[in-house]
């Protein structure tokens, strides 16, 4: 075998070791495309396990899913909420994990729901599980650290979330 052929064979083997593998037995994610009514059931909200009900909210949100050899990413447009909470991310990125879409990241928790100056640092985590009707259900948790909100302190806010497919809203 020539030296250049041997070097080529070694390089090809090395590339195989670092390339992502598509397996026939991998679990495919349920893609999410288009608009959904996202319902945040604040009426069921808790803080450190104690009920802290507020008025629930439903709003239309656009979703997209992109898959490649490295896996799939679902994106949820959050630009509508940035008006209320300017430090919130413009979009959430979810990854498929064990039958559900998951995300987490830093996001200010607003101690006063409509006052962006009342934000305190928190770690947000969401997940979405597919329903048989094309919708999804899940949970959102916000873990507030440090001093937390006045009169409340640090702790964990929990709220159920759901989404239902809808037609695109009028432009």
N, C-alpha and C positions, 0 to 999 in steps of 0.2 A: 504494500500500500504506500502511495506517495505521501510525503510529509504534508502537503497542502490538503490532501483528501483526509488524512487523519485529523488535522486541525479542524477541518470543516465538520467532521463527524462529532468531535468533542464539543464544538460550539452548538451543534444541533441538539445534542443530548442535554447540554446545560440549559438551552432555551426551553426544552420540554420540562425540565425540573422547575422552572420559574413561571411557566405559563399557567393561567387559570384553567381549570378542568371543567368541562361540561359533563355532568354525570346524568345518566338516564334516570337515576333514582332520586334526583334532587326534587324538593318540594317547590312548586311554582307559586309565586304570590298571586293574590287576586288583584288585578290592576284596578286603579281608580282614575277615571278620566271624567272631565266635565264638571258640571256644577252640582253641588249638594247643599241641602239645608243642614247646617250644623246646629245642633241643639245642645246647649250647655245647661244642664238641669240644676241650676243654682238652688232650687227649692230643696234639693237633696244634699246640698253641700255640708261638709263637716270640717271642723278644725280640731285636730288632735282627737278625733273620734266623737266630738260633741257637735250636735246639729247647729248650723249657722245659716239657716235658710235665707235666701234673697230671691228676687224676681228672676226667673229663668229667661234665657235669651236664645233666639233662633235667628240665624243670618245666612244668606247665600255665600258660598265659598267655592272657588275654582280649584280643582285638583288635577294633577297630571302624574303619570308614571313613565319612567324611562328605564329600560333594561338593556344591559350589555353583558359582555363576558364576565364582568366583575360582580354582577348581581343587579338588583333592581332598587330604584329610589323613587319614592312617592313624594310629591311636593304639594303642600297646602299653602295657597296664597293667604298671607296674613296682613296684606297691605291695608285692608279696611280697619283693622284693629290698631294700626300704628297711629291713627289720628287720636285715639283715646290714650294710647300708651306709646309715645314716640320712641322709647328705648326697646320696645319689643322687636323681635326679628321680622323682616319683611315676608319671610316664608319659613315654614317648618319642613325639614327633610326627614322622612321616615324610611326605615330599612325593615325588610321582611324578616321576622324572626319567630320561628316555632308557631306558625299559623296566625300571626298578627303583624300589623305595621306598628313600629315603635320609634319614638324620638325622645330626646331629652336635651336640655341645654339651659343656659342661664337666661332668665327673663325677670325683669322687675315685677314684683307683686305690688299692686296698687292697694294701699291700705284703705283709701277712699276710691271706690270704683271709677269715678270720673275725674279724679285729680291726679294728673301725671306727676305733680310734685310730691305726691305721697308714696312714691315707689320705694321699695326696699329690696335688696338682693334676694333672689330665690333661684332654686333649681327646679325647672319644669320638666315633667315626664308625662307623655301621652301614649296611649295605645288604641288601635282600632282593630276589632275582630269582625270579619265579614258575617252578615246575616244571609239567610236564604233568599230574601226579597231584594237583594242588590244594595241594601244599606249596610251600615256598620254600627257597632256599639263599642264603648270603651270607657276609659277613665282618664282623668287628668289629675296629677298631683303637683302641688307647688310646695316645696320644702323651703321655708323661710328661716334663715339663720340670723346670726348676730342678735341685735336687740329686738328684731321683729317690728311689728306695728305697735303704736302706743296703745296701752290697755290690753294688748293681746300677747305680745312677746313672740319668741320664735316658735315654730311648730310646722305641722303639715296640714295644708288645705287639700281636700279631696272632693272631686265632683264628677258625677257620671256625665258622659258625652255620647252623642249619637249623630249619625248623618244619614240622610235620605236623598236619593238622586232626584234632581229637579231639572226642568228646562232652563236654559240660560236666561238670566234676567234681561229685561229690555235694556238696550244701551243708552 
